[in-house]
Amino acid sequence: MSYMFKGCSSLETLNISNLVTSSVTNMGYMFDSCGKLENLYLLNLDTSSVKDMSYMFYSCSKLQSLDLSSFKTSSVNNMDYMFASCTELQSLNILNFDTSSVRSMNSMFSVCKVLQSLDLSNFYTSLVTNMNYMFNACKALQSLDLSNFDTSLVASMNYMFSGCSLLQSLDVSNFDTSLVKSMNSMFSKCSVLQSLDLSSFNTSLVSSFSNIFKGCSSLKYLDISNFDFGMGNMNSQKFDFSSLVNLEYINIYNIKNYNGFFMNAINASSGVNNRSGLIVCQSNDSIITNPNATYECCRFPNNILICGDDNIMTTSNILFSSEIYSSSFLENKYTTNKIIETT
C-alpha cells in the first residue's frame, strides 16, 4: 500500500476503515502530499504486519486531527518523516504506539508547526539510531517529556530540537549520548528556553557541534561540564555564543580536549567583546591579566560565572573554584554583578 494515495492533491475526505490490511507490510508514503485532506478515517485499519510507515502522512498540510490509538506498530522499524510537514495538525493521539522495533525516527514530527502537546510517554526507543530533526520546527510545543527515551544507540541528533521556539523546559538528563557523532544545531532557535543541563552528556565521539546553541537568546543557565571535544574539528566547529545575550551562568568545570573550541568564540566585529562582562577561562588556560585578552577565553555580554578549577588564578572580577560548582552555591551564593567569594 506504499504510495497508494500519494499526491492526491484534491482529496478532502477519505474513509478506509473497512479496508482489509492484515497482510500489508509497507504503508510508506501512503498519504504523502494529500495537501487538501481534512478528514481521514482509519479506525479499524489493521497495521499489525506493517514494517514501514515512513512518510505515511507527510505533508498532509490540512489535517488538524489524527487519532491513531488503534494502530498496532510493534513490527514497524521505520518512522522517518511520518508526520513531517503536517503544518496544521493540532491533535495527535499516538499514545498506544509500540515503537520497540523502530530504528529510525528522522524528522518524525518535523514542522508540525501548530502542535501544542505530544505525549510520548510510552515510546520505547532502545533500537533507534537516528533522531535527526525529530522535533525540528515544532514551534508551538511548550514542553516535552522524554524521560522514557533510551538513546543508547543513537548516532545522530542534528537539529533534533531546532526551532522549538516556545519550548520552555527540556529535561534530557537521561539521554545516553555515548554513540552520538553529530549534534549540529541540536538546540538552535530554542528562543525561550532559559535553562539547559547537559552535564550528563558524553560527547567523546561527537565530531561536530556547529551552531548547537545558536539563537538560544533567552538561555540563562547552561551546563556543559563533562563535554569532551576530542573528536571535534577545531577550525570549523568553534562554539558561537554570540546569540546567548542573556546567559548568566555556564559550567565548563570538567570539559576535556577543549583547546581551541572557545578561542575567539565571540566574533569581535559583533561588538560583544566590548561590552561589560567576565572573562571566561578553563583549567590549563593561560593566566589572564589583561581584561581584553582572548587566549583560550571569550568575553560574554553579561556577568558570567564559569567554573574552572582550584589552581586557576583569580582576577578582580572572577573567581575560579570547585566550590562554585556545588549545588549549594547555585542555591545560596549565585549572584551577578558581584565578586564571588567562597568560604
Secondary structure, DSSP 8 states (H G I E B T S, - for coil): -TTTTTT-TT--EEE-TT---TT--B-TTTTTT-TT--EEE-TT---TT--B-TTTTTT-TT--EEE-TT---TT--B-TTSSTT-TT--EEE-TT---TT--B-TTTTTT-TT------TT---TT--B-TTTTTT-TT------TT---TT--B-TTSSTT-TT------TT---TT--B-TTTTTT-TT--EEE-TT---TT--B-TTTTTT-TT--EEE-TT-B-TTS-TTT-----TT-TT--EEE-TT-BS-TTTSTT-S-GGGTGGGSS--EE--TT-----STT--TT-EE-SS--EE---TTS--BTTB---GGGGSHHHHHHT--SSS-----
